[in-house]
Amino acid sequence: MTDILRPEISALHAYHVPPASGFLKLDAMENPYDLPAELQAELGRRLATAPINRYPDPQGSGIKAGLKTALAIPDGFEVLLGNGSDEIIQLLAMLVMKPGATILSVEPSFVMYKMIATFCGLNYVGVPLDADDFSLDLDATLAAIQQHQPALVFLAYPNNPTGNAFDAKAIETIIEAAPGLVVVDEAYHAFAEDSFFSRLSRYPNLVVMRTLSKLGLAGLRLGFIVGSSQWITELDKLRLPYNINVLTQVATELALEHIDVLNGQAETLKLERASLFGALNALPGVTAFPSQANFILARVPDATRVFNELKTRKILIKNLHGGAKVLDNCLRFTVGRPEDNAVVIAALKEILQ
Ligand SMILES: *Cc1c(COP(=O)(O)O)cnc(C)c1O
């Protein structure tokens, strides 16, 4: 086996998802709310008659039409659908995987940028964020772009796992300086204030990626990217036929017809985020960082102990300690329903007293 395997793949571990059965699950930025009962019933009716004996619409035209209205995709740009935005990150990497090509992002950020760079045999450069507030280090980023000439730059806006949205002017400067394509990853757009959709027409080397996962449809696996037809046409050549299955197409179309329901849930979560932020910061020794996403990063006195104590109490969050130095003793809490957040805060009070 070792003769034929790529050493960089042998050295990897498969993406680990911890078992969560019986847990209050606050580790993966899922929307905690169900669809209203009437919508669930309508979903059941539509799925019952979905033509699963046929291959799906290869273009996902119904979803694209729904996205255009529900999410205000700017006119004059094309959309490509992915089996989650993870698949689109992979397509982007495949698009540029010449020997020696580089993907650049910031650290810490979404782990799939680096993982997929490795899968595709690309160089990866991660420019450290400011250690105090996780803002972009613009000078260091521009210097790294100059030095490494990345084919692709990924910027999560807002960023995961830090929750902040980088300075938009700094991102614009990066787009202007980048020799290749810049992907602004707006996975958390529903909880944020700004979007780069409005800047697409200004920058030919900009594409904006989004997902419905954090908005409440994580189980459907539907991500998309918006850009000029030049980029989308090339990406579409790499997309496997029928990557969006029939059931996902039917369910997503229905959800997009009722986007106000999902947007309403996101608004509720934004309010909950504010109370969770206040409650975390009021705990002894805890510093919560401001967030424009549906999660909050917080530094605690001993993250691994707190994480394990929460786990004993059947509460699952994300422990970021042991990775990037700037995340020492940091935990990431997905914003839940008021009652979920109350359980977490009560447990933390016990653990930290
Ligand atoms: C969750 C997340 C994604 C992946 O979303 P899927 O569409 O579920 O694959 C992409 N980017 C960032 C920054 C994320 O946090």
The ligand as a MOL file (V3000), in Angstrom:
LIG
                    3D

  0  0  0     0  0            999 V3000
M  V30 BEGIN CTAB
M  V30 COUNTS 15 15 0 0 0
M  V30 BEGIN ATOM
M  V30 1 C -19.8390 25.4520 7.7470 0
M  V30 2 C -18.9610 26.1840 6.8070 0
M  V30 3 C -18.8940 25.8450 5.4610 0
M  V30 4 C -19.4260 24.5450 4.9070 0
M  V30 5 O -20.7140 24.4940 4.7160 0
M  V30 6 P -21.4430 23.3010 3.9410 0
M  V30 7 O -22.2100 24.0060 2.9120 0
M  V30 8 O -22.2640 22.6670 4.9960 0
M  V30 9 O -20.4220 22.3740 3.3370 0
M  V30 10 C -18.1440 26.6330 4.6030 0
M  V30 11 N -17.4710 27.6860 5.0760 0
M  V30 12 C -17.4750 28.0220 6.3630 0
M  V30 13 C -16.6920 29.1990 6.8180 0
M  V30 14 C -18.2110 27.2790 7.2830 0
M  V30 15 O -18.1690 27.5790 8.5840 0
M  V30 END ATOM
M  V30 BEGIN BOND
M  V30 1 1 1 2
M  V30 2 1 2 3
M  V30 3 2 2 14
M  V30 4 1 3 4
M  V30 5 2 3 10
M  V30 6 1 4 5
M  V30 7 1 5 6
M  V30 8 2 6 7
M  V30 9 1 6 8
M  V30 10 1 6 9
M  V30 11 1 10 11
M  V30 12 2 11 12
M  V30 13 1 12 13
M  V30 14 1 12 14
M  V30 15 1 14 15
M  V30 END BOND
M  V30 END CTAB
M  END
